[in-house]
Amino acid sequence: MTDRIIALPMTDQESEPRTADSAEAREHAVEALRFARERLGPASEQLFSDPAAQVPVLARLRAGYVLEDAVLAEAHRAAAQSPAVADEFIAYFLRDLLRAGHRVQRSAMRRFLDTDDLVQSMLGDVWPELCDVRFETRGRFLAYLSQRLGWKAFDRSRAMQSRPEG
């Protein structure tokens, strides 16, 4: 797929588009599309090939967001309408979640509960409310998911300790 770029609308005070801003906007749009293609997946690539999805990303970049956070924020917003984008959005965090899951489990607990199962169970709990959670940055969202993972590990550990032996 070729990189599609957008032309930003002019403000009321402008009769000519600003060349430097337009060039910067095109560059950011290309970077956003590349990020979606290489780091998220085909559904996100299709999303960001639409100029309408690029506009909020460019607005976030102008507001000081880094590219990763700007693209992820728009993918998170679009996840409510596209299960494929939602899958790619969550998959983006999977490697970090598996590492976090390994850290939150005590070594004795790892013998009885697989980290992959713990992460999958937590994601199953989070999935229905995914679009209701506010996305600000990758770091904050990962912290939220890690906290939920810690709660899940604690609940599982407590449940295993309360089982009678035998």
Phi and psi in degrees as GROMACS dihedral restraints (atoms count N, CA, C in turn):
[ dihedral_restraints ]
;  ai    aj    ak    al  type     phi  dphi    fc
    3     4     5     6     1   -83.8    20    10
    4     5     6     7     1   153.9    20    10
    6     7     8     9     1   -73.6    20    10
    7     8     9    10     1   118.7    20    10
    9    10    11    12     1   -97.2    20    10
   10    11    12    13     1   140.2    20    10
   12    13    14    15     1  -122.5    20    10
   13    14    15    16     1   164.1    20    10
   15    16    17    18     1  -113.6    20    10
   16    17    18    19     1   160.4    20    10
   18    19    20    21     1  -107.3    20    10
   19    20    21    22     1   121.7    20    10
   21    22    23    24     1   -73.9    20    10
   22    23    24    25     1   143.0    20    10
   24    25    26    27     1   -67.5    20    10
   25    26    27    28     1   151.9    20    10
   27    28    29    30     1   -81.1    20    10
   28    29    30    31     1   151.3    20    10
   30    31    32    33     1   -79.5    20    10
   31    32    33    34     1   170.3    20    10
   33    34    35    36     1   -61.0    20    10
   34    35    36    37     1   -31.2    20    10
   36    37    38    39     1   -81.3    20    10
   37    38    39    40     1   -11.5    20    10
   39    40    41    42     1  -102.1    20    10
   40    41    42    43     1   139.0    20    10
   42    43    44    45     1  -105.8    20    10
   43    44    45    46     1   -20.2    20    10
   45    46    47    48     1  -124.5    20    10
   46    47    48    49     1   138.7    20    10
   48    49    50    51     1   -63.8    20    10
   49    50    51    52     1   146.6    20    10
   51    52    53    54     1   -76.6    20    10
   52    53    54    55     1   120.2    20    10
   54    55    56    57     1   -61.8    20    10
   55    56    57    58     1   -47.8    20    10
   57    58    59    60     1   -63.9    20    10
   58    59    60    61     1   -43.9    20    10
   60    61    62    63     1   -65.6    20    10
   61    62    63    64     1   -38.8    20    10
   63    64    65    66     1   -65.8    20    10
   64    65    66    67     1   -41.2    20    10
   66    67    68    69     1   -64.9    20    10
   67    68    69    70     1   -41.3    20    10
   69    70    71    72     1   -65.5    20    10
   70    71    72    73     1   -41.3    20    10
   72    73    74    75     1   -62.9    20    10
   73    74    75    76     1   -42.3    20    10
   75    76    77    78     1   -62.5    20    10
   76    77    78    79     1   -43.0    20    10
   78    79    80    81     1   -61.8    20    10
   79    80    81    82     1   -44.6    20    10
   81    82    83    84     1   -65.3    20    10
   82    83    84    85     1   -38.8    20    10
   84    85    86    87     1   -63.4    20    10
   85    86    87    88     1   -41.6    20    10
   87    88    89    90     1   -64.4    20    10
   88    89    90    91     1   -42.7    20    10
   90    91    92    93     1   -63.8    20    10
   91    92    93    94     1   -40.9    20    10
   93    94    95    96     1   -63.8    20    10
   94    95    96    97     1   -43.2    20    10
   96    97    98    99     1   -64.9    20    10
   97    98    99   100     1   -41.5    20    10
   99   100   101   102     1   -63.2    20    10
  100   101   102   103     1   -43.4    20    10
  102   103   104   105     1   -59.3    20    10
  103   104   105   106     1   -46.6    20    10
  105   106   107   108     1   -60.6    20    10
  106   107   108   109     1   -43.7    20    10
  108   109   110   111     1   -65.8    20    10
  109   110   111   112     1   -48.4    20    10
  111   112   113   114     1   -85.6    20    10
  112   113   114   115     1   -27.1    20    10
  114   115   116   117     1  -113.4    20    10
  115   116   117   118     1   -19.2    20    10
  117   118   119   120     1  -109.8    20    10
  118   119   120   121     1   -70.2    20    10
  120   121   122   123     1   155.2    20    10
  121   122   123   124     1  -176.7    20    10
  123   124   125   126     1   -65.5    20    10
  124   125   126   127     1   -35.1    20    10
  126   127   128   129     1   -67.1    20    10
  127   128   129   130     1   -39.6    20    10
  129   130   131   132     1   -70.3    20    10
  130   131   132   133     1   -37.2    20    10
  132   133   134   135     1   -59.7    20    10
  133   134   135   136     1   -44.0    20    10
  135   136   137   138     1   -63.3    20    10
  136   137   138   139     1   -41.9    20    10
  138   139   140   141     1   -57.2    20    10
  139   140   141   142     1   -49.6    20    10
  141   142   143   144     1   -81.7    20    10
  142   143   144   145     1    -3.1    20    10
  144   145   146   147     1   -80.7    20    10
  145   146   147   148     1   -11.7    20    10
  147   148   149   150     1   -86.6    20    10
  148   149   150   151     1   122.4    20    10
  150   151   152   153     1   -55.2    20    10
  151   152   153   154     1   -30.6    20    10
  153   154   155   156     1   -63.5    20    10
  154   155   156   157     1   -30.1    20    10
  156   157   158   159     1   -81.2    20    10
  157   158   159   160     1   -20.6    20    10
  159   160   161   162     1   -78.8    20    10
  160   161   162   163     1   -30.0    20    10
  162   163   164   165     1   -58.7    20    10
  163   164   165   166     1   -49.3    20    10
  165   166   167   168     1   -64.8    20    10
  166   167   168   169     1   -32.1    20    10
  168   169   170   171     1   -63.6    20    10
  169   170   171   172     1   -46.5    20    10
  171   172   173   174     1   -63.0    20    10
  172   173   174   175     1   -37.8    20    10
  174   175   176   177     1   -64.1    20    10
  175   176   177   178     1   -41.0    20    10
  177   178   179   180     1   -66.1    20    10
  178   179   180   181     1   -39.8    20    10
  180   181   182   183     1   -61.7    20    10
  181   182   183   184     1   -41.4    20    10
  183   184   185   186     1   -66.3    20    10
  184   185   186   187     1   -27.1    20    10
  186   187   188   189     1   -82.8    20    10
  187   188   189   190     1    -1.6    20    10
  189   190   191   192     1   107.9    20    10
  190   191   192   193     1    -0.1    20    10
  192   193   194   195     1   -67.9    20    10
  193   194   195   196     1   152.5    20    10
  195   196   197   198     1   -81.5    20    10
  196   197   198   199     1   160.0    20    10
  198   199   200   201     1   -54.7    20    10
  199   200   201   202     1   -47.7    20    10
  201   202   203   204     1   -55.5    20    10
  202   203   204   205     1   -48.4    20    10
  204   205   206   207     1   -67.4    20    10
  205   206   207   208     1   -37.9    20    10
  207   208   209   210     1   -64.3    20    10
  208   209   210   211     1   -44.5    20    10
  210   211   212   213     1   -68.9    20    10
  211   212   213   214     1   -44.5    20    10
  213   214   215   216     1   -63.3    20    10
  214   215   216   217     1   -37.0    20    10
  216   217   218   219     1   -61.7    20    10
  217   218   219   220     1   -43.0    20    10
  219   220   221   222     1   -71.1    20    10
  220   221   222   223     1   -36.7    20    10
  222   223   224   225     1   -63.9    20    10
  223   224   225   226     1   -40.2    20    10
  225   226   227   228     1   -62.1    20    10
  226   227   228   229     1   -43.5    20    10
  228   229   230   231     1   -62.1    20    10
  229   230   231   232     1   -41.5    20    10
  231   232   233   234     1   -74.9    20    10
  232   233   234   235     1   -17.1    20    10
  234   235   236   237     1   -60.1    20    10
  235   236   237   238     1   -27.8    20    10
  237   238   239   240     1   -64.6    20    10
  238   239   240   241     1   -30.1    20    10
  240   241   242   243     1   -99.4    20    10
  241   242   243   244     1   -13.3    20    10
  243   244   245   246     1  -134.7    20    10
  244   245   246   247     1   104.7    20    10
  246   247   248   249     1   -58.5    20    10
  247   248   249   250     1   -32.5    20    10
  249   250   251   252     1   -67.6    20    10
  250   251   252   253     1   -41.4    20    10
  252   253   254   255     1   -66.0    20    10
  253   254   255   256     1   -39.7    20    10
  255   256   257   258     1   -60.3    20    10
  256   257   258   259     1   -43.5    20    10
  258   259   260   261     1   -60.7    20    10
  259   260   261   262     1   -44.9    20    10
  261   262   263   264     1   -67.3    20    10
  262   263   264   265     1   -36.9    20    10
  264   265   266   267     1   -61.4    20    10
  265   266   267   268     1   -49.8    20    10
  267   268   269   270     1   -66.7    20    10
  268   269   270   271     1   -39.8    20    10
  270   271   272   273     1   -59.9    20    10
  271   272   273   274     1   -30.8    20    10
  273   274   275   276     1   -58.7    20    10
  274   275   276   277     1   -31.3    20    10
  276   277   278   279     1   -94.3    20    10
  277   278   279   280     1    -4.6    20    10
  279   280   281   282     1   -60.2    20    10
  280   281   282   283     1   -47.9    20    10
  282   283   284   285     1   -59.5    20    10
  283   284   285   286     1   -44.2    20    10
  285   286   287   288     1   -64.2    20    10
  286   287   288   289     1   -37.4    20    10
  288   289   290   291     1   -67.4    20    10
  289   290   291   292     1   -38.3    20    10
  291   292   293   294     1   -64.4    20    10
  292   293   294   295     1   -40.0    20    10
  294   295   296   297     1   -64.2    20    10
  295   296   297   298     1   -44.0    20    10
  297   298   299   300     1   -64.0    20    10
  298   299   300   301     1   -39.9    20    10
  300   301   302   303     1   -62.1    20    10
  301   302   303   304     1   -38.7    20    10
  303   304   305   306     1   -65.5    20    10
  304   305   306   307     1   -37.4    20    10
  306   307   308   309     1   -71.2    20    10
  307   308   309   310     1   -37.6    20    10
  309   310   311   312     1   -77.5    20    10
  310   311   312   313     1   -21.0    20    10
  312   313   314   315     1   -84.1    20    10
  313   314   315   316     1   131.7    20    10
  315   316   317   318     1   -67.5    20    10
  316   317   318   319     1   152.3    20    10
  318   319   320   321     1   -59.6    20    10
  319   320   321   322     1   -36.9    20    10
  321   322   323   324     1   -65.6    20    10
  322   323   324   325     1   -33.8    20    10
  324   325   326   327     1   -73.4    20    10
  325   326   327   328     1   -29.5    20    10
  327   328   329   330     1   -61.0    20    10
  328   329   330   331     1   -25.1    20    10
  330   331   332   333     1   -68.1    20    10
  331   332   333   334     1   -25.5    20    10
  333   334   335   336     1  -107.3    20    10
  334   335   336   337     1   -18.7    20    10
  336   337   338   339     1  -137.3    20    10
  337   338   339   340     1   121.7    20    10
  339   340   341   342     1   -73.2    20    10
  340   341   342   343     1   137.1    20    10
  342   343   344   345     1   -59.0    20    10
  343   344   345   346     1   -40.7    20    10
  345   346   347   348     1   -59.5    20    10
  346   347   348   349     1   -41.3    20    10
  348   349   350   351     1   -65.2    20    10
  349   350   351   352     1   -39.1    20    10
  351   352   353   354     1   -62.9    20    10
  352   353   354   355     1   -46.9    20    10
  354   355   356   357     1   -63.3    20    10
  355   356   357   358     1   -44.5    20    10
  357   358   359   360     1   -62.5    20    10
  358   359   360   361     1   -41.5    20    10
  360   361   362   363     1   -64.0    20    10
  361   362   363   364     1   -43.3    20    10
  363   364   365   366     1   -63.8    20    10
  364   365   366   367     1   -42.9    20    10
  366   367   368   369     1   -63.4    20    10
  367   368   369   370     1   -34.9    20    10
  369   370   371   372     1   -62.5    20    10
  370   371   372   373     1   -35.7    20    10
  372   373   374   375     1   -71.4    20    10
  373   374   375   376     1   -37.9    20    10
  375   376   377   378     1   -80.1    20    10
  376   377   378   379     1   -30.5    20    10
  378   379   380   381     1   -49.9    20    10
  379   380   381   382     1   -48.6    20    10
  381   382   383   384     1   -61.7    20    10
  382   383   384   385     1   -25.9    20    10
  384   385   386   387     1  -107.4    20    10
  385   386   387   388     1    10.2    20    10
  387   388   389   390     1   -52.1    20    10
  388   389   390   391     1   -45.9    20    10
  390   391   392   393     1   -79.2    20    10
  391   392   393   394     1   -13.6    20    10
  393   394   395   396     1   -84.3    20    10
  394   395   396   397     1   -18.7    20    10
  396   397   398   399     1   -76.5    20    10
  397   398   399   400     1   135.2    20    10
  399   400   401   402     1   -78.4    20    10
  400   401   402   403     1   128.1    20    10
  402   403   404   405     1   -98.6    20    10
  403   404   405   406     1   122.8    20    10
  405   406   407   408     1  -111.2    20    10
  406   407   408   409     1   -55.8    20    10
  408   409   410   411     1  -143.6    20    10
  409   410   411   412     1   163.1    20    10
  411   412   413   414     1   -57.9    20    10
  412   413   414   415     1   -45.3    20    10
  414   415   416   417     1   -61.1    20    10
  415   416   417   418     1   -44.9    20    10
  417   418   419   420     1   -68.3    20    10
  418   419   420   421     1   -38.9    20    10
  420   421   422   423     1   -66.6    20    10
  421   422   423   424     1   -41.6    20    10
  423   424   425   426     1   -64.6    20    10
  424   425   426   427     1   -37.7    20    10
  426   427   428   429     1   -62.2    20    10
  427   428   429   430     1   -41.6    20    10
  429   430   431   432     1   -61.2    20    10
  430   431   432   433     1   -48.7    20    10
  432   433   434   435     1   -63.2    20    10
  433   434   435   436     1   -38.8    20    10
  435   436   437   438     1   -65.3    20    10
  436   437   438   439     1   -38.9    20    10
  438   439   440   441     1   -63.1    20    10
  439   440   441   442     1   -44.7    20    10
  441   442   443   444     1   -61.9    20    10
  442   443   444   445     1   -36.9    20    10
  444   445   446   447     1   -64.9    20    10
  445   446   447   448     1   -42.0    20    10
  447   448   449   450     1   -61.7    20    10
  448   449   450   451     1   -42.4    20    10
  450   451   452   453     1   -62.1    20    10
  451   452   453   454     1   -42.7    20    10
  453   454   455   456     1   -63.0    20    10
  454   455   456   457     1   -43.6    20    10
  456   457   458   459     1   -63.0    20    10
  457   458   459   460     1   -42.6    20    10
  459   460   461   462     1   -61.7    20    10
  460   461   462   463     1   -45.7    20    10
  462   463   464   465     1   -61.3    20    10
  463   464   465   466     1   -43.4    20    10
  465   466   467   468     1   -64.4    20    10
  466   467   468   469     1   -41.8    20    10
  468   469   470   471     1   -63.6    20    10
  469   470   471   472     1   -44.9    20    10
  471   472   473   474     1   -63.4    20    10
  472   473   474   475     1   -41.4    20    10
  474   475   476   477     1   -64.1    20    10
  475   476   477   478     1   -38.7    20    10
  477   478   479   480     1   -69.0    20    10
  478   479   480   481     1   -34.7    20    10
  480   481   482   483     1   -72.9    20    10
  481   482   483   484     1   -26.7    20    10
  483   484   485   486     1   -86.0    20    10
  484   485   486   487     1    -7.9    20    10
  486   487   488   489     1   -72.9    20    10
  487   488   489   490     1   137.7    20    10
  489   490   491   492     1   -71.1    20    10
  490   491   492   493     1   141.8    20    10
  492   493   494   495     1   -79.0    20    10
  493   494   495   496     1   152.0    20    10
